[in-house]
Amino acid sequence: MSGIYIHIPFCKTRCYYCDFFKSTKLIFREQYLEKLLEELIDRRHFLGNRKNDLQTIYFGGGTPSLFSEKSIDDILNTISKYYRVDDDAEITLEVNPDDLSPEYLEALRKTGINRLSIGVQSFYDVDLQKMGRRHDAMQSRRSLEWAFQSGFENVGVDLIYGLPWSDGPTFLSNLDVLNNYPVQHLSAYHLTIEPGTQFGKLKRQNRLTEPDDSESENIFWSLHDKAAEMGFEHYEISNFCRNGLYSRHNTAYWDNVPYLGVGPAAHSFDGTKRYWNKSDLHQYIKQGFSAGISGETLNLKDRFNEYLMLRLRTSKGINVDEAKRNFESYWNKIEPYINNWIQKEFLKKSNGYIYGTRKGWFVIDGIIEDLFILE
């Protein structure tokens, strides 16, 4: 299985918390599309002559819903022409509520988009205003109604918790709103204040304070419990799904499946080597992707550390036999440390897997850091 990630780096405005690569210069969309199609064609052999077809295509950003249905269709037609796409491929488009209309959604379905990820972030106007979002709560509700009326069945929603001015009960009430719709996927991210953002500036000025760890952990597990009551499976630190409808694209990342990423700042992985395009929109438009692409070959230590990081963030965890088979020497080095975390009840071993307990999953990043092979 393999997939393609398509980066659409345009936004109308900059949200106060976001540090993803993006541009508000929408006048460059047509020129960008031309270069994006060229990259897709030029890199058509990146994934090799694989027996399996493409299983996933993911439009991320930025704000992919700033592209017209015609532009989305041009991209998908180019992929269909130069790549083998499975008939049952998951094709996801990230969308903002204020970009949507019944007509646009109907047109998207005709292009082949079969999964939406809607950037709601909150169903409260005060949260949206303070985060610098350009939509309001009513637009979020309406976008969900329109999505289902247009025939989309696989719809996900993004929410953010840990907002400095809010609290756990207020965040959890977002799930009450969400439960009014047949949403199949939920991504809930704890706010991280990055230095180069507007929130980073406010934090440096002591005008914004993050919740302490104990409060964040309480919200995390309250979210877990309430989502479970609503029929959601918590299958990755920040991701929940109903009816087994995982994000197949993101799951492939966590399973270290090769994928191609196109557009500035996009990353790719061929199984042994990682590549990334330079985060420079103007260079990309003027010279194409090849002027700014870099790469590195992952040695066994790097691959092992990535394996630990990706697998321990999932509910399934580490397959012990697989880890021993592929990374025997490194596994032997960290096994005493793993056993120590098991004794402290932060990790658990069951049915051949090691995974975070309720006590350990929220702090799993620290556990992973402790297990990393550094030399």
PyMOL commands that set and color helices and strands:
alter all, ss='L'
color gray80, all
select helices_A, chain A and resi 26-42+64-66+69-82+97-99+102-111+125-131+137-149+168-178+198-204+213-229+248-254+281-287+289-291+300-312+320-326+328-343+361-371
alter helices_A, ss='H'
color red, helices_A
select strands_A, chain A and resi 2-8+54-61+85-95+115-121+154-161+185-190+233-236+239-241+259-262+267-269+273-277+293-297+318-319+347-350+353-356
alter strands_A, ss='S'
color yellow, strands_A
deselect
rebuild
show_as cartoon
